[in-house]
């Protein structure tokens, strides 16, 4: 069977499992990264979880996964701009609202219910564990959570969603800057932003400034994807295989970086993205149904896993082995994420798309004028 025909069959088969118009490898990367976050947070909660063997770094690198999320968002969200297919800004924001905020609000309600049930627990766990579900539940706290508070009072993972939302709103400005500046100056802007973030005491500003270079890395990859593909094809075989390994070294922080560890993690994430899209054996692995499925539920998994973790610890810690508790936690988190994805996330995305189709807009305009 010709290679091109085989590729077309593979694309059709993948299309039956994944939403249309997706880059399957990037979805899979996001899914695998989300899977590492759930184990990272379990390790963070356990008193003996701080130290772990180096060979487990890949499945417990939760903080690095968030950096990868930001790079992936920069890549995917800016792609329509470089291809001249960007939506009207209002339509884009409406779709992002249904894509990000509607599932988030469902995840918030679930986390709030967990906080109400297990408020003030005093398990012999880490100080990180005791940052969540220890704050008295008030309407003021709920209002702050609705606006994606960067604090871990209700859910320790929600802080990154605020950063994602801020980037989504400012995307046209970022695209304008990246389109006007040479790539080296864009990287310099990212480095300056990161350095400024290290010196900010305000948590919200710090998170945003440190995340900017991650988004810029992804945007640069997306903008120069054709040049990257041409350059990749000219690389010798050994250099192609060296790229994902170099990316892992940077991503997993095996190289000393001090305060700039996140910056190097962002660079490592960029190298992993390039390798995933162009290194054929790696691309085939990521196109398998398991990584693809994790990619499909990755956002929902990110939203609910911490709530499931804290509930499982309150219910079962000290009553069973940690291995069994971890297994139940993983199964419950994936099961809950699947339900949230099928019942809330995907319907919300479809509804957002319907609202922004030309026919729906004309109908709405006719209703408003009548």
C-alpha positions as CSV (number, residue, x, y, z in Angstrom):
1,X,0.0,0.0,0.0
2,X,1.5,3.4,-0.9
3,X,2.7,5.5,2.0
4,X,0.3,8.4,1.2
5,X,-2.7,6.1,1.0
6,X,-1.8,4.4,4.3
7,X,-1.5,7.9,5.8
8,X,-4.9,8.9,4.6
9,X,-6.5,5.7,6.1
10,X,-4.7,6.4,9.4
11,X,-6.0,10.0,9.4
12,X,-9.6,8.8,8.8
13,X,-9.3,6.3,11.6
14,X,-7.9,8.9,14.0
15,X,-10.7,11.2,13.0
16,X,-13.3,8.8,14.3
17,X,-11.7,9.1,17.7
18,X,-10.6,12.7,17.9
19,X,-12.4,16.0,17.3
20,X,-12.0,17.3,13.8
21,X,-9.2,19.8,12.9
22,X,-6.9,18.6,15.7
23,X,-3.2,17.9,15.6
24,X,-3.3,14.4,17.0
25,X,0.3,14.4,18.3
26,X,-0.2,17.6,20.2
27,X,-3.5,16.3,21.7
28,X,-1.7,13.2,22.8
29,X,1.2,15.2,24.4
30,X,-1.3,17.2,26.3
31,X,-3.0,14.0,27.5
32,X,0.2,12.4,28.7
33,X,1.2,15.6,30.4
34,X,-2.1,15.7,32.2
35,X,-1.5,12.1,33.3
36,X,1.8,13.2,34.9
37,X,0.0,16.0,36.8
38,X,-2.2,13.5,38.7
39,X,0.8,11.6,40.0
40,X,2.7,14.7,40.7
41,X,-0.1,16.0,43.0
42,X,-0.3,12.6,44.8
43,X,3.4,12.7,45.5
44,X,3.1,16.3,46.7
45,X,0.5,15.3,49.3
46,X,2.4,12.4,50.8
47,X,5.0,13.1,53.5
48,X,7.4,10.7,51.9
49,X,6.6,11.8,48.4
50,X,9.2,14.5,48.0
51,X,12.1,12.3,47.2
52,X,11.8,9.9,44.2
53,X,14.0,8.0,41.8
54,X,15.2,9.9,38.8
55,X,13.7,7.4,36.5
56,X,10.2,8.3,37.8
57,X,10.6,11.9,36.8
58,X,8.8,11.5,33.5
59,X,5.5,10.4,35.2
60,X,5.7,12.8,38.2
61,X,6.8,16.0,36.3
62,X,3.5,17.8,37.0
63,X,4.9,21.3,37.1
64,X,6.7,20.9,33.9
65,X,3.5,19.6,32.4
66,X,1.9,23.0,33.0
67,X,4.7,24.7,31.1
68,X,4.1,22.3,28.3
69,X,0.4,23.1,28.4
70,X,1.2,26.8,27.9
71,X,3.6,26.1,25.0
72,X,0.9,23.9,23.3
73,X,-1.7,26.7,23.8
74,X,0.6,29.2,22.2
75,X,1.1,26.9,19.2
76,X,-2.5,25.9,18.6
77,X,-4.3,29.2,19.4
78,X,-2.0,31.2,17.2
79,X,-2.1,28.8,14.2
80,X,-5.2,30.4,12.6
81,X,-3.6,33.8,12.6
82,X,-0.5,32.6,10.6
83,X,-2.8,30.8,8.2
84,X,-5.1,33.8,7.7
85,X,-8.1,31.9,9.1
86,X,-8.6,33.8,12.4
87,X,-12.2,34.3,13.5
88,X,-13.8,37.6,14.4
89,X,-12.5,38.5,17.9
90,X,-16.0,38.3,19.4
91,X,-16.7,34.8,17.9
92,X,-13.3,33.7,19.1
93,X,-13.9,34.9,22.7
94,X,-17.3,33.2,22.7
95,X,-15.8,29.9,21.6
96,X,-13.1,30.2,24.2
97,X,-15.7,30.9,26.9
98,X,-17.5,27.7,26.1
99,X,-14.2,25.8,25.7
100,X,-12.5,26.9,28.9
101,X,-15.0,28.5,31.3
102,X,-18.1,26.3,31.1
103,X,-16.2,23.1,32.0
104,X,-14.2,25.0,34.6
105,X,-17.4,26.1,36.3
106,X,-18.6,22.5,36.4
107,X,-15.2,21.5,37.9
108,X,-15.5,24.4,40.4
109,X,-18.9,23.2,41.6
110,X,-17.4,19.7,42.1
111,X,-14.4,21.1,44.0
112,X,-16.7,23.3,46.1
113,X,-18.8,20.3,47.1
114,X,-15.6,18.5,48.1
115,X,-14.5,21.5,50.2
116,X,-17.9,21.6,51.9
117,X,-17.7,17.8,52.7
118,X,-14.1,17.6,53.9
119,X,-13.5,21.2,55.2
120,X,-10.7,21.5,57.7
121,X,-9.4,17.9,57.6
122,X,-6.2,17.3,59.7
123,X,-4.6,14.4,58.1
124,X,-0.9,13.8,58.7
125,X,0.1,15.0,55.2
126,X,2.2,17.7,53.7
127,X,1.8,21.5,54.1
128,X,0.9,21.5,50.4
129,X,-2.1,19.3,51.2
130,X,-3.2,21.7,53.9
131,X,-3.3,24.7,51.6
132,X,-6.6,23.4,50.1
133,X,-10.0,22.9,51.7
134,X,-8.9,24.7,54.9
135,X,-10.5,28.1,54.1
136,X,-14.0,28.9,55.5
137,X,-16.5,28.7,52.6
138,X,-18.1,32.1,52.0
139,X,-19.8,33.9,49.1
140,X,-16.8,36.1,48.8
141,X,-14.6,33.1,48.4
142,X,-17.0,31.6,45.8
143,X,-17.0,34.9,43.9
144,X,-13.2,34.9,43.8
145,X,-13.2,31.3,42.6
146,X,-15.6,32.2,39.8
147,X,-13.0,34.6,38.5
148,X,-10.3,31.8,38.6
149,X,-8.5,32.8,41.7
150,X,-4.8,32.0,41.6
151,X,-4.9,30.7,45.2
152,X,-5.3,26.9,46.0
153,X,-8.1,27.4,48.5
154,X,-10.6,25.2,46.6
155,X,-8.5,23.5,43.9
156,X,-4.8,23.5,43.7
157,X,-4.7,23.2,39.9
158,X,-7.0,26.1,38.9
159,X,-4.3,28.8,39.0
160,X,-3.1,27.9,35.5
161,X,-6.6,28.3,34.0
162,X,-6.5,32.0,34.9
163,X,-3.2,32.3,33.0
164,X,-4.7,30.5,30.0
165,X,-7.7,32.8,30.1
166,X,-5.6,35.9,30.2
167,X,-3.5,34.7,27.3
168,X,-6.7,33.8,25.3
169,X,-8.0,37.4,25.8
170,X,-4.7,39.0,24.8
171,X,-4.0,36.6,21.9
172,X,-4.4,39.2,19.1
173,X,-1.8,41.5,20.8
174,X,0.6,38.6,21.2
175,X,0.2,37.6,17.6
176,X,0.8,41.2,16.5
177,X,4.0,41.4,18.5
178,X,5.3,38.0,17.2
179,X,4.4,38.9,13.6
180,X,6.4,42.1,13.8
181,X,9.5,41.1,15.7
182,X,12.3,38.9,14.5
183,X,12.3,35.5,16.3
184,X,15.4,36.4,18.4
185,X,13.8,39.6,19.7
186,X,10.6,37.6,20.5
187,X,12.7,35.3,22.6
188,X,14.3,38.3,24.3
189,X,10.9,39.7,25.2
190,X,10.0,36.3,26.7
191,X,13.3,36.2,28.7
192,X,12.7,39.8,30.0
193,X,9.1,38.9,31.0
194,X,10.3,35.8,32.8
195,X,13.0,37.7,34.7
196,X,10.5,40.3,35.7
197,X,8.2,37.6,37.0
198,X,10.9,36.3,39.3
199,X,10.9,39.6,41.2
200,X,7.1,40.2,41.5
201,X,5.5,39.5,44.8
202,X,1.9,39.5,43.4
203,X,1.1,35.9,42.7
204,X,-1.2,36.6,39.8
205,X,1.3,38.9,38.0
206,X,4.1,36.5,38.7
207,X,2.3,33.5,37.2
208,X,1.4,35.6,34.1
209,X,4.9,37.0,33.4
210,X,6.6,33.7,33.9
211,X,4.2,32.0,31.5
212,X,4.6,34.5,28.7
213,X,7.7,33.0,27.2
214,X,6.0,29.6,27.2
215,X,3.2,30.9,25.0
216,X,5.8,32.7,22.8
217,X,7.7,29.5,22.3
218,X,4.6,27.8,21.0
219,X,3.6,30.8,18.8
220,X,7.1,30.9,17.2
221,X,6.9,27.1,16.4
222,X,3.5,27.6,14.9
223,X,4.5,30.7,12.9
224,X,7.6,29.1,11.5
225,X,6.3,25.6,11.1
226,X,7.0,25.4,7.3
227,X,10.6,26.5,7.9
228,X,11.0,24.0,10.8
229,X,9.7,21.2,8.6
230,X,12.1,22.0,5.8
231,X,15.0,22.3,8.2
232,X,14.0,19.0,9.9
233,X,14.2,17.2,6.6
234,X,17.7,18.4,6.1
235,X,19.0,17.2,9.5
236,X,21.1,14.1,9.7
237,X,19.4,11.1,11.3
238,X,21.4,11.3,14.5
239,X,20.4,15.0,15.0
240,X,16.7,14.1,14.6
241,X,17.0,11.4,17.3
242,X,19.0,13.7,19.5
243,X,16.3,16.4,19.6
244,X,13.7,14.6,21.7
245,X,16.4,13.5,24.1
246,X,17.7,17.0,24.4
247,X,14.1,18.1,24.9
248,X,13.6,15.6,27.7
249,X,16.8,16.7,29.5
250,X,15.6,20.3,29.5
251,X,12.0,19.4,30.2
252,X,12.8,17.2,33.2
253,X,15.3,19.6,34.6
254,X,18.2,17.3,34.5
255,X,20.4,20.3,33.7
256,X,21.2,22.9,36.4
257,X,19.1,26.1,35.8
258,X,18.3,27.6,39.2
259,X,15.5,30.2,39.0
260,X,15.3,29.8,35.2
261,X,14.3,26.1,35.3
262,X,10.8,26.9,34.0
263,X,12.4,28.8,31.1
264,X,14.5,25.8,30.1
265,X,11.5,23.6,30.6
266,X,9.7,25.7,28.0
267,X,12.5,25.3,25.6
268,X,12.5,21.5,26.2
269,X,8.7,21.5,25.6
270,X,9.3,23.2,22.3
271,X,11.8,20.6,21.2
272,X,9.5,17.8,22.2
273,X,6.7,19.3,20.2
274,X,8.9,19.6,17.1
275,X,10.0,16.0,17.6
276,X,6.5,14.8,18.1
277,X,5.3,16.3,14.8
278,X,8.3,15.3,12.7
279,X,10.0,12.2,14.1
280,X,7.9,9.4,12.5
281,X,8.4,6.7,15.2
282,X,7.4,9.2,18.0
283,X,4.5,10.4,16.0
284,X,3.2,6.9,15.6
285,X,3.3,6.3,19.3
286,X,1.4,9.4,20.0
287,X,-1.2,8.5,17.4
288,X,-2.1,5.3,19.4
289,X,-5.6,5.2,20.9
290,X,-4.4,5.4,24.5
291,X,-2.5,8.7,24.3
292,X,-5.2,10.0,22.0
293,X,-7.9,9.2,24.5
294,X,-5.9,10.9,27.3
295,X,-5.7,13.9,25.0
296,X,-9.4,13.9,24.5
297,X,-10.1,14.0,28.3
298,X,-7.0,16.0,29.2
299,X,-8.7,19.3,30.1
300,X,-11.5,17.5,32.1
301,X,-8.8,15.4,33.8
302,X,-6.9,18.5,34.8
303,X,-10.1,20.1,36.2
304,X,-11.2,17.2,38.4
305,X,-8.1,15.2,39.4
306,X,-7.2,17.4,42.4
307,X,-10.8,17.2,43.7
308,X,-10.7,13.4,43.4
309,X,-7.3,13.2,45.0
310,X,-8.3,15.3,48.1
311,X,-11.5,13.3,48.4
312,X,-9.7,9.9,48.1
313,X,-7.1,11.0,50.7
314,X,-9.8,12.1,53.2
315,X,-11.7,8.9,52.7
316,X,-9.0,6.2,52.5
317,X,-5.6,7.6,53.8
318,X,-4.3,5.3,56.5
319,X,-7.0,2.6,55.7
320,X,-5.2,0.9,52.8
321,X,-1.9,0.7,51.1
322,X,-0.7,3.7,49.2
323,X,-0.4,1.7,46.0
324,X,-4.1,0.7,46.3
325,X,-5.1,4.2,47.1
326,X,-3.2,5.6,44.2
327,X,-4.8,3.0,41.8
328,X,-8.3,3.9,43.0
329,X,-7.4,7.6,42.7
330,X,-6.2,7.2,39.1
331,X,-9.2,5.1,38.0
332,X,-11.7,7.5,39.7
333,X,-10.0,10.6,38.2
334,X,-10.1,9.2,34.7
335,X,-13.7,8.0,35.1
336,X,-14.8,11.4,36.4
337,X,-12.9,13.2,33.7
338,X,-14.6,11.1,31.1
339,X,-18.0,12.0,32.4
340,X,-17.2,15.7,32.5
341,X,-15.7,15.5,29.0
342,X,-18.8,13.8,27.5
343,X,-21.5,15.5,29.5
344,X,-20.1,19.1,29.8
345,X,-16.9,19.8,27.9
346,X,-17.7,18.5,24.4
347,X,-21.3,19.6,24.4
348,X,-20.1,23.1,25.5
349,X,-17.6,23.2,22.7
350,X,-20.2,22.1,20.1
351,X,-22.6,24.8,21.4
352,X,-20.0,27.5,21.2
353,X,-19.3,26.5,17.6
354,X,-23.0,26.5,16.7
355,X,-23.4,30.0,18.1
356,X,-20.6,31.4,16.0
357,X,-21.6,29.8,12.6
358,X,-22.8,32.4,10.0
359,X,-26.3,30.9,10.0
360,X,-26.6,31.1,13.8
361,X,-25.3,34.7,13.8
362,X,-27.8,35.8,11.2
363,X,-30.6,34.1,13.1
364,X,-29.6,35.9,16.3
365,X,-29.4,39.2,14.5
366,X,-32.9,38.7,13.0
367,X,-34.3,37.9,16.4
368,X,-32.7,41.0,17.9
369,X,-34.0,43.3,15.2
370,X,-37.6,41.9,15.3
